[in-house]
Amino acid sequence: MNDIHAIEAARQTSIEANELSFERHKILSKLVPPETLLLDVGCGDGSFNQILDKVQYIGIDINRQIIKKAKLKGIRVVIASCYHLPFKNGSFHACSMIEVIEHLYFPRKALREIHRVLKTGGKLVLATPNFVNFIDRINVLMGVHPIAGTEHLHIRFFTWKTLNLLLRSCGFNLEKRANWFLPFPTRTMCLKYRLWRKIMRYAAVLLPNFDEALLGIWKKI
């Protein structure tokens, strides 16, 4: 069964990675084990592959246009749904799922498919927005939220606790958390100024539950 919402989200995804996605990819790339065969679930234009070193990369996505762009770059990609991965059990050492899970109606089904294609002890590198980051906690206290009452493409919302509960129920244990930045005093300021964002990354290390995003690596059990 196709996830119509996920298809629409993929269709609207920017083909070229911007500075922020590149920065996030750099952080996540450090979590990927070297000399590994990686499946990038929801790979987009395959930009994550361009940052990885000594990794065999295969990407899957449901956006045909963006897959064509990736193939033009010589990146190994396949049109497929995350609910039905076209690979045998235990095919990969690692999988990545970057800014994908928040678009899925059935995240548990996708995670179980990832669990299936991972080898025993395989790793999952995952990133998703933190629903209770610093600035959105303030927004809620003020009676507002940037996505409330809008046609936002995110339909699943996670905190560290709820994300870990979901992943544990699908056979994954958290190995290591990573940090992006704490959105203070405003998200706009952090997104606009790279230096301030870098400073706020140190703040996120001290206050990880207030981070803009949830980044980490989980192990298949």
N, C-alpha and C positions, 0 to 999 in steps of 0.2 A: 504493500500500500504506500502510495506517495504521500509525503507530508507537504501539503499545498503551501502552508505558511513558510516552511523552510525553502521551498523552491522560489517563492517570491522574494524572500530575504536574500537568497543567492543571486537572483536576477538583479537586485538593486545594489549589490556589492560593487564597490569601485574596483576596476580592473588593476590599476597601478597602486602599489603599496605606498602609503604616505609616510611622513617622518615618524608619526606615532606608532604605526604598525611595525615599521622597521625597528624602532627602539624596543618594542615589546618582543619582537622576534629575536632580537639579540639577547635579551634576558633569558628567554625560553631555550634558545639554542645551547646555552651552557648547561642545561639540564639533560640534554640528549646524550646518551652514552656513545662514545666513539666506536668506530668499526661496527656499525649496526645497520640492520635493514629496517627502515622506518616507513610506516604507512601514515600519511598525513590526511586525516579525515576532514573533509570540507576544506580542501587545499586552496580554493580560489585560483589565482594565477600562478601558484607554485612559488611565491616569493620567499616562503620559509626555506625552501631548498637552497636558495642563493646565499643564505647565511651559514648553512651547515657545512661542517668540514669532516671529511672522512666518513660520510654516511651515505649508504645506498638509499635512495629516495623513491617512493611511489606515492602519488597523490590521487585522491578520488574526490569528485564533486558532482553535483547535479546540474550545474550551470554550464550548458553546452558552449555558450559564447566564451566564457572565461577559460574553459578547458582548451578551446582552440588556441587562445592566446598563449597558454602555458606550453602547448605542443610546439608552437612556433619558436619558443625559446629553447626547445630541445629537452624539455622537462618530461619525465615519464609520468603520465597522468591517465586516469580512466574515468569515464562517465559512469557513476554508480551512486546508489543510495546508501547512507550510513546504516540503514535498517537491514540491508541485504548485501553485505560485503562479498564481492566475487572472488574470495580466496579460501584456501583450505584451512582447517584448524591448525593453529600453531605455526603460522607462516612467518610471523614478524617478531623481531626482538623488541621493537618499540612502536608506539603509535602516538600521534599528536592530534589534538582536537582544540583548535585555537579560535575562540569567539564563535563557537558553533552551537554548543549545548543549549544556550539561552534561546535559540530559535526553534527548538524541537518540541513537538507535541508529545513525543514518546522518548524522552532521553534515556530511560532505563533500557529500552529495547536496543538503542544504539550502543550503549555501554556494554551490554551483554554480547553484542556482535563483535565489538572491539576485544572483549575478554576472550572470545572464541578464537580469533585469528592471532592472538598473542601467544608466544611460547610460554612455557612455565617460567615464572619469574620475570616475564616481560614487563616493560615500563610504559606508562601512559603519561604524557606531558599534556597538561590541560590548562586553558585560560578562559575565564569568563568574568563579566563585570561583577563587582561586589555590591550587592543591593543595599548594604548598610555601610557604605563608605562614609567618610567624615562629613562631606558637604551634604549628602542626601539625608543623613540623620538630622542635620540642622534644618534642611528643607521641610522634613516631616514635622518637626517641632513648630515650624512656622506655618504649618497647614498647607504646604504646597509640595509638589514633587514633579520633576521634569517630564515624567512619562505618564503621570496620572491623567486619565481622560483623553489621551492621545492615541493615534493609530500607530503606536510604536511597534517595531518589528521584534522586540524582545518579548517573549511570552512565558519564559521561565526565569525565576529570580532566585539567586542563591546567596547565602552567607557561608562562612567557612564551616559552620556546624552542619547546615543542611546539605552542602555539597559533599562533605565527607560521609555523612550518613547514606546518601545516595550511592556514592562510589563503593562504600563498604558493603552495601547490600548487593552490589554487582560484582563483588569479588576483588576489590582493590583496597590496598592500604597505603596511606600517605607516607612517603619517604622524606620529602623535603618541600618546604614552602619557598617561594621566591617573592620578591617585592617589586612594585612598580613605583608608585608615588602616592603620597597622602594629599588629597585635593584640598589644600588650605592656602590662603583664606578663601579662595574661590577656585572652582575648576577651570574657569576661563584663564585665569592668571597662570595656572600650572601648564595648561595646554599651549599657551602662547610663548612662554619663556622657558627654554630648555634648561638654563642654569638653575632657575627656581625649581623646576621639576626634579632636577638631580638632587638638590638639597632636600626636597620633600620625599625623595626615595629613602634617604637616611631616616627621616621621620617615620616612614612606613615600616622600617625595620623594628623600630621601638614600639610602634602601635599597629601591628599587622592587620588587626580586625577593622581598622579604619582605612585601609588601602583602597585605591581606586578599583583594583581588580584582584581576582583570586588566581594566583599562578602557582603551579606546583607540579611535582612528579609523583605518581602513584605506582605501586608494584602489584602485579597480578598475583593473587594467592589462590 
